[in-house]
Amino acid sequence: MKPTKALHDLGQSLWIDDITRDMLDSGTLKKYIDEFSVTGLTSNPTIFDNAISKSDSYDGEVKRLFKGGYSGEALFFELALQDLSRAADMFRPVHERTATVDGYVSLEVSPLLAYDTDATVSEAKRLFERAHKPNLFIKIPGTKEGLPAIEEAIYSGVSVNVTLLFSAEHCVNAADAYMKGLERRVAEGLSPDVRSVASIFISRWDKAVLDTVPAELKDRLGIAVAHRAYREYRTLLDSDRWQQLESLGARPQRLLFASTSTKDPSAPDTLYVEALAAPNTVNTMPDKTLLAFGDHGKLSGVLSPDGGDCEDVLAAFEKAGISISGLAAQLQKDGAASFVKSWQDLLQSIETKSKALG
């Protein structure tokens, strides 16, 4: 059995962290679905920037939209919604077969809104309604300002992929915002069946400390952070608060492991996929990591609900001078800044291409 099929059968959803029009037109995405058990897809500004700027697949549509008066963000969202709508339709059978648990695609609100609650909510609602796809997540960052936006979006019936989470505390805060939104719906007699995932970024932890920790701690921080987050996730599912919501028809905000490509060239290219196997979770990965795991990945066990040895490992990093809470805050801040830069690069690429074709 192919390792990707084994991971799927264990209960973890494999999503591809990539989308291009070429993937859709060439049948590559269909191949990933059929042969690598891929059941969903995520996207971000960098992915779309590379897809649009390094391919001529979008040229005809960019030219048409530009002549029709579209530019900048408006033009981008037209292109993105076209691609994601096609992908959503491809995953629709998975969505229906899993009783709407799986089979999602994700679209990000403008990263420029990461610290503007009201604008984020407004944009999330607009994009969700514009796409009109039941298996679309709107990505909202789990920043301090993003949390009330997540609550409001869920309350409004918008399915949310909470992004830019880096710690167990971040994940718990995202879950709290999710449940607050559901509780408000219940209080008004609305269905609490609004879906969400919480995306915790893994490999950036190890990249951040690669040159500052002893050799025996290399490439262990991200996995330990993920273990702690998984422990909190499982604890939350057993809580009275969640059990009450679930009894009324709510479904869990699934934990999603993001940034799972290996950044250390000396480490196995399947490191994070093999280490983070767990039922009722998601792992989203770039195609290079997916293909590597499909070729030579191995399943050696699943995450322990009690976190395993994560606290001992994290204590060792603290002893080595790494503040886990401090680094989590810095990674989230840097991640938001990186997304903004990618967004600005994307808009610049669209402007350049629009003018060249117009």
Phi, psi and omega in degrees: 000135179297139182306324179295323178292320179298319179293319176299316181292337176290337178116005178263135178277132175259117177246150178265132180263069183186149169200132172218159176295328177298320178300321181287314185289325185277348183088006181297316180296319178299322177297318179298321179293313186285322190252342184237014174058030177286131185235013179185179187207142173237158179218164175206171184302322181297318180299314181290325178299312179297320182295318185279318186281333185254016180218151175263007183296335183263355190302314182298318181287323176299316180297316181296314182293320180298317178293336178275004176100003179275147175202167174052227184299321182298317179294316179302311184295330174297314179296314182296317181292327175298310181295312184290331176294319176296316179295319179300321178294326178292327180269357183302319177301322177296316180303315182285321181295329181263019180056041177068018176282324188234184176084035184259155167238159186231140176232134184267138169291164180304125178299343178294345182262006188306332182245022179234099187299307185297317181293324178296315180298314181299315181291321178299315179297316183297313182293320181296316179290323180295319181290319179055047177236128182291340182250039175248130170261140169261125182275125178233129182291143181275041175285172179304317180283336181284333184300311176296331177292323177296313178302313183293321179295316178297316178302325181279358178090014179269123177288135190233133167259107180281120185248175179061039173262139183230354184215168176299322179297317177301317181294320178296319178296321178294320178294322178297317178297319178299312182292325177299318178297318179293318180297323176295322178295315180299317182299335181257012177078017179266158179293134177273010182274071174239126191269156180201154168231155178242112188265111178258129184273132190253300192293338181295334176299309184291325178297323183293331185245009187307320185260010186236000182240158178301155184304323183291347179257355182301136175062027178245345186289312181301318181293320178295319177298319179296320178299315180296318180296321179294321177299315179294324178298314180292323177297317180298320181295338178268357185287154178299321181301312180290319182301323178296315179295319181295325179293342180262002175113005179283155175240149185300148167282104186290143177282130181240125177270115181247171182053056184251018170274143184285127181265339180272114183297343180271354182262158178302143182285354177247016188311305188282332178291316180292325185279342189245027177292129179196138180291152178058035172230177180231144170234117178255134188215152175292162186299327179299318179289320177301313182293323178296314180294321178297331182275314187219017179289158180223141174259120183246004180153184180235162178299141178277132179301337181268006177088355179057228182263022187301321183293323177295317180295316180294325177296324178295323177291320177300319179296330180276004175098012180260118175276113183296313181293320180294318180291324178300314179296319181292319180296321179293317178298315180294323179297317179297318179294321179296319178296322178297315179298317179298321179295315179295322176297319179299312181295325177294319178297319179294318179296316180298313181292320180300313182293321181294325182270336187287000000 
